[in-house]
Amino acid sequence: MKHFVPLIFLLCLLFSACKPAERPPRDVIPPPKDADVFMGEPGQYGHIMVIADAIAPSTFNPLVAADLYSSVAIGHLMGALIRVNPTTQELLPGLAKSWELAEDKKHYTFHLRQGLLWSDGAPFTADDVVFTFNALFDARYPNRYKQQFIVDGKPLKVSKIDDYTVAFETGGLYAPFVYDLAGVEIIPKHKLETFYTDGRLLEQWTLKTALTEPKEIVGMGAFRINTFRTGERIVYEPNPYYWRIDTDGKRLPYMNYLIYKFVPDANTMLMLFSTGEVDAPASAIGPANISWLEVAAKKYNFTLHARGPDSSIAFIWFNMKPGKDEKGDYYVNPEKLKWFTDKRFRQAILYGTDREGMIRAQYLGKGQQLDSIISPANAKWYNPNTKKYRYDPLKAKMLFKEMGFWYNTDGKLRDRDGNPIEIEFLITEGRGQAPFLTIFQENMKELGIDLKITFLDFSTLLARTESFEYEATSIGFTGGGDPSGGKAIYKSDGAFHLWNPDQVKPETEWEARIDELFRKQEREFDEQKRIAIFYEIQEIISEELPLIFLNIPITFIGIQNRWKNVSISPMSPPLWNLDEVWTDVKDDD
């Protein structure tokens, strides 16, 4: 098989520094009483999948993880009570085999699978679930989960009924509760209780742990860490105690090893994939690379799967934080704050931005203008009828005129007090942003706006935005699933309410209305009514434009054709069912 020669060579290199690993004994340990049965095509054990990823995880501790790369790595190792099919958004049983909601809609009873074992062979029980949620709400351990489960100012209560039954009580009516549980990785009490007690819980499961003692990272996921090399790779092996089996009674996953090879340069990553040296890139492939990859696909026997519009969103926003900092300095120059807080200004910026031109330049025409805070990839929740802003610089200038702005003889735009419209725009370096920046700066110049672009590394940009030392900037969010998970973005008191976060009370009527609607959807258990509420929220945001939406690309994911049971999702992660994937085509076996 010609196209596998480079892969074999690569695998030899990957393992050359490692002691040969004994094949994981997943087929000799009896499956648990309550194993989940995968109903797809039964596969065969063996083989190695190599995935190229841009950045290594920064931690393996789910309480600490705050970036996508760490979350993906932890997702291979850990398990949650509930799973979600990212394509259908169907809720699937996870470590819990079933659950019930009481008539008061505040009390939930979860029945855990019996006979499950952690990846070190210790039994999994309700004590682990209670331990996990006690850690989430312990003030010593700030984490990304806690705020989501505080309802009406009250934290979630959890209690053990017996070894395989757990009761939850939400602080108030909270319809997305079960969906939210899918994002909470359960951690092992028997491994972490000592560190929870002595206050060192957040210091556990670091990169050093993975490097020196990988078996100390114990989970309920499909894999466990075999070896980790900083900046090079993670080699996962099957968790021999994993709780899913196929219809032949074989324990998943099928592959002998799953390897993430870290390749920081995107072009190098695609070259490795296109020549068969890795089985798949971890992230979606943008339209700019599709033409040549389609040619390589025939030679190297892989398939590019179209996923449609990307589920992430990209946008510009202005700093609308009122007041002064601790030094007595304004967060935003008061004159500029007047501009930024007037929705006509924000609408004029969007009318004056040639997003169609950006799509041609940046995505070779294979993209879509974003009109909502929810991507059309998230079809269940996306409102297609939000206000549309298409390139119309004359309309932009009319809005400026309504605000009392005027043009001087050299075409420069000035506000009603004669101040020139000058804005510093912060953006991260690289990442193929040149076409976007060139067009955006030229568009602003045509509107009479002097846009000064300042490049920063990502961490510095985040630090500037968190301290409100900026006027305008741009980032993006990954997205998908139930939008209630974005509480910190939507609500005025949220930490990620970017333009003016952590408000004591809503600064505007429309933000107060979104707060009200967000709380209303949390209390509404009829899903269609919840969707209707989110439609209204999207319409308000598209009218007020606190986020000035840009474009999203049409994306693809590629994978070698030898792999079977592959399921591609339009939302992240694109390759979401690796525990079910298998091949009978030889590599190094």
C-alpha positions as CSV (number, residue, x, y, z in Angstrom):
1,M,0.0,0.0,0.0
2,K,2.0,2.8,-1.3
3,H,0.5,5.6,0.6
4,F,1.2,4.0,4.0
5,V,4.9,3.9,3.6
6,P,5.4,7.5,5.0
7,L,3.1,6.7,7.9
8,I,5.1,3.6,8.8
9,F,8.2,5.6,8.7
10,L,6.7,8.3,10.9
11,L,5.4,5.7,13.4
12,C,8.9,4.3,13.7
13,L,10.2,7.8,14.5
14,L,7.5,8.4,17.1
15,F,8.2,5.2,18.9
16,S,12.0,5.2,18.5
17,A,12.5,7.0,21.8
18,C,10.0,4.8,23.7
19,K,10.2,1.5,25.3
20,P,8.0,-0.8,23.2
21,A,4.6,-0.8,24.9
22,E,2.8,-4.0,25.7
23,R,-0.5,-4.3,23.8
24,P,-3.4,-3.0,26.0
25,P,-5.3,-6.0,27.4
26,R,-8.8,-4.6,26.7
27,D,-10.1,-7.9,25.3
28,V,-9.3,-9.9,28.4
29,I,-11.1,-8.0,31.1
30,P,-14.9,-8.8,31.2
31,P,-17.1,-5.9,30.3
32,P,-19.2,-4.2,33.0
33,K,-22.7,-5.2,33.8
34,D,-24.1,-1.9,32.4
35,A,-21.8,-1.5,29.4
36,D,-23.1,0.8,26.7
37,V,-23.5,-1.1,23.4
38,F,-22.4,0.6,20.2
39,M,-24.9,-0.4,17.5
40,G,-22.8,0.4,14.5
41,E,-20.6,-2.0,12.4
42,P,-18.4,-4.1,14.8
43,G,-14.7,-3.5,14.1
44,Q,-11.4,-5.2,14.6
45,Y,-8.7,-4.5,17.1
46,G,-5.4,-3.1,15.9
47,H,-3.6,-0.3,14.2
48,I,-2.5,3.2,15.0
49,M,-4.2,6.5,14.2
50,V,-2.0,9.6,13.9
51,I,-3.6,13.1,14.2
52,A,-1.8,16.3,13.6
53,D,-2.7,19.2,15.9
54,A,-1.3,22.7,16.1
55,I,-0.9,23.2,19.9
56,A,-0.4,20.9,22.8
57,P,-2.7,20.9,25.8
58,S,-1.6,23.1,28.7
59,T,-3.1,20.9,31.4
60,F,-4.8,17.6,32.0
61,N,-6.8,18.9,35.0
62,P,-10.4,19.5,33.9
63,L,-10.9,22.1,36.7
64,V,-8.0,24.1,35.3
65,A,-8.5,23.7,31.5
66,A,-9.6,26.9,29.7
67,D,-8.5,26.3,26.1
68,L,-9.8,24.1,23.3
69,Y,-6.6,21.9,23.0
70,S,-6.6,20.9,26.7
71,S,-10.4,20.2,26.6
72,V,-9.9,17.9,23.6
73,A,-7.1,16.0,25.3
74,I,-9.0,15.7,28.5
75,G,-12.1,14.5,26.6
76,H,-10.2,11.4,25.4
77,L,-9.3,10.6,29.1
78,M,-12.3,11.5,31.1
79,G,-16.1,10.8,31.0
80,A,-19.3,12.7,31.9
81,L,-22.7,11.6,33.1
82,I,-24.2,12.5,29.8
83,R,-22.9,12.6,26.2
84,V,-24.1,14.7,23.3
85,N,-24.1,13.8,19.6
86,P,-22.7,17.0,18.1
87,T,-24.4,16.3,14.8
88,T,-28.0,15.7,16.0
89,Q,-27.5,17.3,19.5
90,E,-29.2,14.3,20.9
91,L,-28.5,13.6,24.6
92,L,-27.0,10.2,25.1
93,P,-26.4,8.2,28.3
94,G,-22.9,8.4,29.5
95,L,-21.6,7.3,32.9
96,A,-25.3,7.6,33.9
97,K,-27.5,5.1,32.1
98,S,-30.8,7.0,32.8
99,W,-32.2,9.9,34.7
100,E,-35.6,11.3,35.9
101,L,-36.9,14.8,36.5
102,A,-39.4,15.3,39.4
103,E,-42.7,17.1,39.0
104,D,-41.2,20.3,40.5
105,K,-38.6,20.3,37.7
106,K,-35.9,21.0,40.2
107,H,-34.9,17.6,41.4
108,Y,-33.1,15.1,39.2
109,T,-32.2,11.5,39.9
110,F,-29.4,9.9,37.9
111,H,-28.8,6.2,37.8
112,L,-25.2,5.3,37.2
113,R,-24.0,2.3,35.2
114,Q,-23.0,-0.5,37.5
115,G,-19.7,-2.4,37.3
116,L,-17.7,0.5,35.8
117,L,-14.0,0.9,36.6
118,W,-11.6,3.8,36.4
119,S,-8.6,3.4,34.1
120,D,-6.5,2.1,37.0
121,G,-9.1,-0.6,37.9
122,A,-10.7,1.1,40.9
123,P,-14.5,1.0,41.0
124,F,-16.6,4.0,39.9
125,T,-19.5,5.0,42.2
126,A,-21.7,7.8,43.2
127,D,-19.0,9.0,45.6
128,D,-17.0,10.1,42.6
129,V,-19.9,12.2,41.2
130,V,-20.5,13.9,44.6
131,F,-16.8,14.5,45.0
132,T,-16.6,16.2,41.6
133,F,-19.4,18.6,42.2
134,N,-18.2,19.4,45.7
135,A,-14.9,20.4,44.1
136,L,-16.7,22.6,41.5
137,F,-18.3,24.6,44.2
138,D,-15.4,24.8,46.6
139,A,-14.3,28.4,46.8
140,R,-10.6,27.2,46.9
141,Y,-10.9,25.9,43.3
142,P,-12.2,28.5,40.8
143,N,-13.2,26.8,37.6
144,R,-15.2,27.3,34.4
145,Y,-18.2,25.1,35.4
146,K,-19.3,26.8,38.6
147,Q,-21.1,29.8,37.3
148,Q,-23.2,27.7,34.9
149,F,-24.8,25.8,37.7
150,I,-25.7,28.8,39.9
151,V,-29.4,29.4,39.4
152,D,-31.2,32.3,41.1
153,G,-28.1,32.9,43.1
154,K,-28.1,29.4,44.5
155,P,-25.5,26.7,43.8
156,L,-26.4,23.2,42.7
157,K,-26.9,20.6,45.4
158,V,-25.8,17.0,44.9
159,S,-26.2,14.0,47.2
160,K,-25.6,10.3,47.1
161,I,-28.6,8.0,47.4
162,D,-26.7,4.8,47.1
163,D,-23.5,3.7,45.3
164,Y,-25.2,3.9,41.9
165,T,-27.8,6.7,42.4
166,V,-27.2,10.5,42.6
167,A,-29.7,13.2,43.3
168,F,-29.3,16.8,42.1
169,E,-31.3,19.9,43.1
170,T,-31.0,23.0,41.0
171,G,-31.2,26.4,42.7
172,G,-34.3,27.2,40.6
173,L,-36.0,26.1,37.4
174,Y,-33.1,25.4,35.0
175,A,-34.1,23.6,31.7
176,P,-30.6,23.2,30.2
177,F,-29.3,21.3,33.3
178,V,-29.0,17.8,31.7
179,Y,-27.3,19.3,28.6
180,D,-24.8,21.2,30.8
181,L,-23.9,18.0,32.6
182,A,-22.3,16.7,29.4
183,G,-19.6,19.3,29.9
184,V,-18.6,18.2,33.4
185,E,-15.8,15.6,33.5
186,I,-16.1,13.4,36.5
187,I,-12.9,13.1,38.5
188,P,-11.8,10.2,40.7
189,K,-12.2,10.6,44.4
190,H,-9.8,7.8,45.2
191,K,-6.9,9.6,43.3
192,L,-7.6,13.2,44.2
193,E,-9.3,13.4,47.6
194,T,-6.0,13.9,49.4
195,F,-5.2,16.9,47.3
196,Y,-8.8,18.2,47.6
197,T,-8.5,18.1,51.3
198,D,-5.0,19.8,51.6
199,G,-5.9,22.5,49.0
200,R,-3.6,21.3,46.2
201,L,-6.3,20.0,43.8
202,L,-5.6,22.6,41.0
203,E,-1.9,21.7,41.1
204,Q,-2.6,18.1,40.0
205,W,-2.4,16.5,36.6
206,T,-0.1,19.0,35.0
207,L,2.0,18.5,31.9
208,K,4.8,17.2,34.2
209,T,2.4,14.5,35.5
210,A,1.8,13.4,31.9
211,L,5.5,13.4,31.2
212,T,6.7,11.5,34.3
213,E,3.7,9.6,35.7
214,P,1.1,9.3,33.0
215,K,-0.8,6.5,34.7
216,E,-1.5,8.9,37.6
217,I,-4.0,10.6,35.3
218,V,-7.0,8.4,35.8
219,G,-10.2,8.7,33.9
220,M,-13.4,7.0,32.6
221,G,-12.7,7.9,28.9
222,A,-11.9,5.7,26.0
223,F,-8.1,6.2,26.3
224,R,-5.4,6.8,28.9
225,I,-1.9,8.3,28.3
226,N,0.8,5.9,27.3
227,T,3.5,8.6,26.8
228,F,3.7,12.3,26.5
229,R,6.6,14.3,25.1
230,T,6.5,18.1,25.5
231,G,6.0,19.9,22.2
232,E,6.2,16.6,20.3
233,R,3.3,14.2,20.9
234,I,0.8,12.4,23.1
235,V,0.5,8.7,22.6
236,Y,-2.9,7.4,24.0
237,E,-3.6,3.7,24.5
238,P,-7.0,2.2,25.0
239,N,-8.5,2.3,28.5
240,P,-8.7,-1.4,29.3
241,Y,-11.7,-0.8,31.5
242,Y,-13.7,1.4,29.1
243,W,-17.5,1.0,29.5
244,R,-18.5,0.8,25.9
245,I,-18.7,-2.5,23.8
246,D,-19.9,-3.4,20.4
247,T,-22.6,-5.9,19.4
248,D,-20.0,-8.7,19.3
249,G,-19.1,-7.9,22.9
250,K,-15.7,-6.4,22.2
251,R,-14.7,-3.5,24.3
252,L,-14.1,-0.2,22.5
253,P,-11.9,1.5,21.3
254,Y,-10.6,-0.6,18.5
255,M,-7.3,1.2,17.6
256,N,-4.2,0.1,19.5
257,Y,-2.8,3.6,19.8
258,L,-4.1,7.1,19.1
259,I,-1.2,9.6,18.6
260,Y,-1.5,13.4,18.5
261,K,1.6,14.8,16.8
262,F,2.0,18.6,17.4
263,V,2.7,20.5,14.3
264,P,2.6,24.3,15.0
265,D,2.8,25.3,11.3
266,A,-0.6,24.9,9.5
267,N,1.0,24.5,6.1
268,T,3.3,21.7,7.4
269,M,0.4,20.0,9.0
270,L,-1.5,19.9,5.8
271,M,1.5,18.6,3.9
272,L,1.9,15.8,6.4
273,F,-1.7,14.9,5.9
274,S,-1.8,15.3,2.1
275,T,1.2,12.8,1.7
276,G,-0.3,10.2,4.0
277,E,2.1,10.8,6.9
278,V,-0.8,11.5,9.3
279,D,-4.3,10.1,9.2
280,A,-6.1,13.4,9.8
281,P,-5.6,17.0,10.9
282,A,-7.3,17.7,14.2
283,S,-9.0,20.9,13.1
284,A,-11.2,21.9,10.1
285,I,-9.5,22.7,6.8
286,G,-10.3,26.1,5.3
287,P,-11.4,26.6,1.7
288,A,-8.1,28.1,0.6
289,N,-6.4,24.7,0.6
290,I,-9.2,22.6,-0.9
291,S,-8.2,22.7,-4.6
292,W,-4.7,21.2,-4.2
293,L,-5.9,18.7,-1.4
294,E,-8.5,17.4,-3.8
295,V,-5.7,16.5,-6.2
296,A,-3.7,14.9,-3.5
297,A,-6.7,12.9,-2.2
298,K,-6.7,10.7,-5.3
299,K,-3.0,9.9,-5.0
300,Y,-2.9,9.3,-1.3
301,N,-6.3,7.8,-0.8
302,F,-8.0,10.2,1.6
303,T,-11.4,11.9,1.6
304,L,-12.2,15.6,2.2
305,H,-15.6,15.8,3.9
306,A,-17.5,19.0,3.5
307,R,-18.9,20.3,6.8
308,G,-20.7,23.4,5.6
309,P,-20.3,26.7,7.4
310,D,-18.0,26.7,10.4
311,S,-19.7,26.6,13.8
312,S,-17.4,29.2,15.2
313,I,-18.1,33.0,15.0
314,A,-15.8,35.8,14.3
315,F,-16.4,39.5,15.1
316,I,-15.1,42.9,15.9
317,W,-16.2,44.8,19.0
318,F,-15.7,48.2,20.6
319,N,-14.9,48.8,24.3
320,M,-18.0,50.1,25.9
321,K,-16.9,50.0,29.5
322,P,-17.9,53.3,31.2
323,G,-16.2,54.9,34.2
324,K,-12.6,54.9,35.4
325,D,-10.0,52.4,36.5
326,E,-8.3,52.3,39.9
327,K,-5.8,55.0,38.8
328,G,-8.6,57.4,37.9
329,D,-8.1,57.0,34.1
330,Y,-11.1,56.5,31.9
331,Y,-11.5,53.0,30.5
332,V,-12.5,54.7,27.2
333,N,-12.0,58.3,26.1
334,P,-15.5,59.8,26.9
335,E,-15.9,61.2,23.3
336,K,-15.1,57.8,21.9
337,L,-17.4,56.1,24.4
338,K,-20.3,58.2,22.9
339,W,-19.5,56.8,19.5
340,F,-19.1,53.2,20.5
341,T,-22.3,53.1,22.6
342,D,-24.5,54.5,19.8
343,K,-25.8,51.6,17.8
344,R,-25.9,53.7,14.7
345,F,-22.2,53.9,14.8
346,R,-21.8,50.1,15.1
347,Q,-24.3,49.6,12.3
348,A,-22.5,52.1,10.1
349,I,-19.2,50.2,10.6
350,L,-20.9,47.0,9.5
351,Y,-22.7,48.6,6.5
352,G,-19.3,50.1,5.5
353,T,-17.4,46.7,5.7
354,D,-17.2,44.8,2.4
355,R,-17.6,41.3,3.9
356,E,-18.3,39.8,0.5
357,G,-15.0,41.1,-0.7
358,M,-13.3,39.6,2.3
359,I,-14.9,36.2,1.5
360,R,-13.4,36.3,-2.0
361,A,-10.0,37.4,-0.7
362,Q,-9.8,35.3,2.4
363,Y,-11.8,32.2,1.5
364,L,-11.7,32.2,-2.3
365,G,-15.5,32.7,-2.3
366,K,-16.2,29.7,-0.1
367,G,-17.6,31.5,2.9
368,Q,-20.7,33.1,4.4
369,Q,-21.5,36.4,5.9
370,L,-22.4,36.0,9.6
371,D,-25.7,37.6,10.6
372,S,-26.2,36.3,14.1
373,I,-24.3,35.4,17.3
374,I,-25.1,31.8,16.5
375,S,-23.6,30.2,13.4
376,P,-25.9,28.6,10.8
377,A,-24.0,25.4,11.4
378,N,-25.9,25.2,14.7
379,A,-29.2,24.8,12.7
380,K,-31.3,23.8,15.6
381,W,-30.8,27.2,17.3
382,Y,-29.9,29.5,14.5
383,N,-32.4,32.2,13.5
384,P,-32.2,32.8,9.8
385,N,-34.3,36.0,9.9
386,T,-32.1,38.3,11.9
387,K,-31.3,41.8,10.4
388,K,-28.9,41.6,7.5
389,Y,-26.2,44.2,6.8
390,R,-24.9,44.1,3.3
391,Y,-22.1,46.4,2.0
392,D,-23.7,49.8,1.6
393,P,-21.2,52.7,2.4
394,L,-23.8,55.3,1.5
395,K,-26.1,53.9,4.2
396,A,-23.2,54.0,6.6
397,K,-22.6,57.7,5.9
398,M,-26.3,58.4,6.3
399,L,-26.2,56.9,9.8
400,F,-23.1,59.0,10.7
401,K,-25.0,62.0,9.5
402,E,-27.9,61.1,11.8
403,M,-25.5,61.1,14.7
404,G,-24.4,64.6,13.8
405,F,-21.1,63.6,12.2
406,W,-19.8,65.5,9.3
407,Y,-17.0,65.4,6.7
408,N,-14.4,68.1,6.3
409,T,-12.9,69.2,3.0
410,D,-10.3,66.3,3.0
411,G,-12.9,63.7,3.4
412,K,-12.1,62.9,7.1
413,L,-15.1,62.1,9.3
414,R,-15.6,64.2,12.4
415,D,-18.1,63.9,15.3
416,R,-20.5,66.8,16.2
417,D,-17.8,68.3,18.4
418,G,-15.2,68.3,15.6
419,N,-13.2,65.3,16.9
420,P,-11.6,63.2,14.1
421,I,-12.8,59.6,14.1
422,E,-9.6,57.8,14.9
423,I,-9.6,54.2,16.4
424,E,-6.9,51.9,17.5
425,F,-7.7,48.3,16.4
426,L,-5.9,45.5,18.2
427,I,-5.5,42.1,16.5
428,T,-3.3,39.0,16.8
429,E,-0.4,38.5,14.5
430,G,-0.5,36.1,11.6
431,R,-3.1,33.4,11.0
432,G,-3.8,34.6,7.5
433,Q,-5.5,37.8,8.4
434,A,-3.8,40.0,5.9
435,P,-6.7,40.0,3.3
436,F,-9.2,40.8,6.0
437,L,-7.1,43.6,7.5
438,T,-6.3,45.2,4.1
439,I,-10.0,45.4,3.1
440,F,-11.2,46.5,6.5
441,Q,-8.7,49.3,6.8
442,E,-9.4,50.5,3.3
443,N,-13.2,50.3,4.0
444,M,-12.8,52.5,7.1
445,K,-10.6,54.9,5.1
446,E,-13.5,55.2,2.6
447,L,-15.8,56.1,5.5
448,G,-13.3,58.8,6.6
449,I,-12.2,56.8,9.6
450,D,-8.5,56.6,10.5
451,L,-8.0,53.0,11.7
452,K,-4.6,52.3,13.4
453,I,-3.9,48.6,13.5
454,T,-1.7,47.2,16.3
455,F,-0.5,43.6,16.2
456,L,-0.2,41.7,19.5
457,D,0.4,38.1,20.5
458,F,-2.7,36.4,21.7
459,S,-1.9,36.5,25.4
460,T,-1.1,40.2,25.3
461,L,-4.3,40.9,23.5
462,L,-6.3,39.1,26.1
463,A,-4.5,40.9,28.9
464,R,-5.3,44.3,27.2
465,T,-9.0,43.4,26.8
466,E,-9.3,42.1,30.3
467,S,-7.9,45.4,31.7
468,F,-10.0,47.4,29.2
469,E,-6.9,49.0,27.7
470,Y,-8.3,49.0,24.1
471,E,-10.7,50.7,21.8
472,A,-11.5,48.0,19.3
473,T,-10.4,44.4,18.7
474,S,-11.4,41.1,17.1
475,I,-11.4,37.5,18.2
476,G,-13.7,34.5,17.7
477,F,-15.5,31.9,19.7
478,T,-16.0,28.2,19.0
479,G,-19.6,27.4,19.1
480,G,-22.3,24.8,18.8
481,G,-24.9,23.1,20.8
482,D,-27.4,24.6,23.3
483,P,-26.6,28.3,23.5
484,S,-27.5,28.4,27.2
485,G,-23.8,27.3,27.7
486,G,-22.9,30.9,26.6
487,K,-24.5,32.5,29.7
488,A,-21.3,34.4,30.4
489,I,-21.5,36.0,27.0
490,Y,-25.2,36.8,26.8
491,K,-25.9,38.1,30.3
492,S,-24.8,41.6,31.3
493,D,-23.1,40.3,34.5
494,G,-21.2,37.7,32.5
495,A,-17.4,37.6,32.5
496,F,-17.4,37.2,28.6
497,H,-20.0,39.9,27.9
498,L,-17.0,41.3,26.0
499,W,-18.0,44.9,25.3
500,N,-18.9,45.7,28.9
501,P,-18.6,42.7,31.2
502,D,-19.5,42.1,34.9
503,Q,-22.2,44.8,35.0
504,V,-23.8,45.3,38.4
505,K,-27.1,46.0,36.7
506,P,-27.8,46.2,32.9
507,E,-26.4,49.4,31.4
508,T,-29.0,49.4,28.6
509,E,-32.6,48.4,28.1
510,W,-31.7,45.9,25.4
511,E,-29.2,44.2,27.7
512,A,-31.8,44.1,30.4
513,R,-34.2,42.5,27.9
514,I,-31.6,39.8,27.0
515,D,-31.0,39.1,30.7
516,E,-34.8,38.7,31.1
517,L,-35.1,36.4,28.1
518,F,-32.1,34.4,29.1
519,R,-33.6,33.7,32.5
520,K,-36.9,32.9,30.8
521,Q,-35.4,30.3,28.6
522,E,-33.8,28.7,31.6
523,R,-37.2,28.3,33.2
524,E,-38.9,27.0,30.0
525,F,-38.8,23.2,29.6
526,D,-40.6,23.2,26.2
527,E,-37.7,23.1,23.8
528,Q,-39.5,24.8,20.9
529,K,-40.4,27.7,23.2
530,R,-36.8,27.9,24.3
531,I,-35.7,28.1,20.6
532,A,-38.2,30.9,20.0
533,I,-36.7,32.8,23.0
534,F,-33.2,32.4,21.5
535,Y,-34.6,33.6,18.2
536,E,-35.6,36.9,19.9
537,I,-32.2,37.2,21.6
538,Q,-30.5,36.8,18.3
539,E,-32.7,39.5,16.7
540,I,-31.9,41.9,19.5
541,I,-28.1,41.3,19.2
542,S,-28.2,41.6,15.4
543,E,-30.1,45.0,15.8
544,E,-27.9,46.4,18.5
545,L,-24.6,44.9,17.2
546,P,-22.4,44.8,20.3
547,L,-20.5,42.3,18.2
548,I,-19.9,43.4,14.6
549,F,-20.1,40.1,12.8
550,L,-17.6,39.1,10.2
551,N,-17.6,36.0,8.0
552,I,-17.3,32.2,8.5
553,P,-15.6,29.8,6.1
554,I,-17.1,26.7,4.5
555,T,-14.9,24.1,6.2
556,F,-13.8,20.5,5.5
557,I,-12.2,17.7,7.5
558,G,-9.9,15.2,5.9
559,I,-9.2,11.6,6.9
560,Q,-7.5,8.6,5.3
561,N,-9.9,6.3,3.6
562,R,-8.8,3.2,5.5
563,W,-10.7,4.3,8.7
564,K,-14.3,3.0,9.1
565,N,-17.2,4.1,11.3
566,V,-16.1,7.7,10.8
567,S,-18.7,10.3,11.7
568,I,-18.1,13.9,10.7
569,S,-19.9,16.6,12.6
570,P,-20.6,20.1,11.4
571,M,-19.8,21.3,14.9
572,S,-16.7,20.7,17.0
573,P,-15.1,18.4,17.4
574,P,-15.3,17.3,13.8
575,L,-14.0,13.8,14.5
576,W,-16.1,13.0,17.6
577,N,-16.5,9.2,17.8
578,L,-12.9,8.0,17.7
579,D,-13.8,5.2,20.2
580,E,-15.9,3.6,17.4
581,V,-13.4,4.1,14.5
582,W,-11.4,1.1,13.2
583,T,-9.5,-0.2,10.2
584,D,-8.5,-3.6,8.8
585,V,-5.8,-2.1,6.6
586,K,-2.4,-2.9,7.9
587,D,0.1,-0.3,9.1
588,D,2.8,-1.5,11.5
589,D,1.1,-4.6,12.9
